Amino acid sequence: MSDPVVPRKYSLGVGVALKVSQTSGASVNVDALSLFQALPDQGARLTDCGRIALIDHHLTLAERDDRRAVELRRLALLERWTGLLGPTQREHVTSHCEQVSDAARTLAEAMGLTDDQLERARIAGLLHDIGKCVIPEAILASRFPLSERQWAVMSCHAELGARIAARLGADAETVEGVRHHHTWYDDESVQNVTPIARIVCVADALVTMTSTRSYRIARSNEDALVELRRCARRQFDPAVVQCVGAVLMRRTWRRPLAA
């Protein structure tokens, strides 16, 4: 099965003004849960109400610890989330994000960005999918193409991730890198998408294509590069894609992305 393509109309997420229903009887602080009001599927909101409340509580604890850097806050948060996340949710917010972080920093370095920008690319990659902690496990682990309704839920993860990144103390450019990591290169409706977002977008696609998922086996680096080039100037920044080719030729990834 080929890789699923995120429908363009969902690349920026959906409305974030929906209210979280309290009809489940769970004890929920609606103001605190404003971070998670982007879930458009009422059933998903009700099913995950208690779990989301705990996730938000742990975020509040992370916010209060001013002594920790963003990366350490993330690690503490993931530790608190033990038992709250399904296996696919955990894989997306841990190992996948770590691989994208590595790839994003490598690409930023190949593009000649400053040390500060290298660090922003690394942290944005590390946090880019953290919003998937809220997306139901059944959607993330699906072996079948997602329905339009499921895509609407899935598409919220970038906005959710940006809000979580901000609460963890990431700077504005890093937060925007998380928010727009699925924004298409030729989407003229979004202004001033940062280079960090463009880099994370390509790094995420590269790592995803070269990783085995529930719906297909991993592609080779070479096949992934062909696909990135095919979609350059439309979905991906051509300058970043060009760097992927150069990096793969030099074999300067810190870890192989595909066997």
Sequence and secondary structure as in RCSB ss.txt:
>XXXX:A:sequence
MSDPVVPRKYSLGVGVALKVSQTSGASVNVDALSLFQALPDQGARLTDCGRIALIDHHLTLAERDDRRAVELRRL
ALLERWTGLLGPTQREHVTSHCEQVSDAARTLAEAMGLTDDQLERARIAGLLHDIGKCVIPEAILASRFPLSERQ
WAVMSCHAELGARIAARLGADAETVEGVRHHHTWYDDESVQNVTPIARIVCVADALVTMTSTRSYRIARSNEDAL
VELRRCARRQFDPAVVQCVGAVLMRRTWRRPLAA
>XXXX:A:secstr
       GGGTT   S      TT     TTGGGGGTT   HHHHHHTHHHHHHHHHHHHHHHH TTS HHHHHH
HHHHHTTTTS HHHHHIIIIIHHHHHHHHHHHHHHTT  HHHHHHHHHHHHHTTGGGGSS HHHHT SS   HHH
HHHHTTHHHHHHHHHHHTT  HHHHHHHHTTT  TT TTS    HHHHHHHHHHHHHHHTS BTTB    HHHHH
HHHHHHBTTTB HHHHHHHHHHHHHT  SS S  
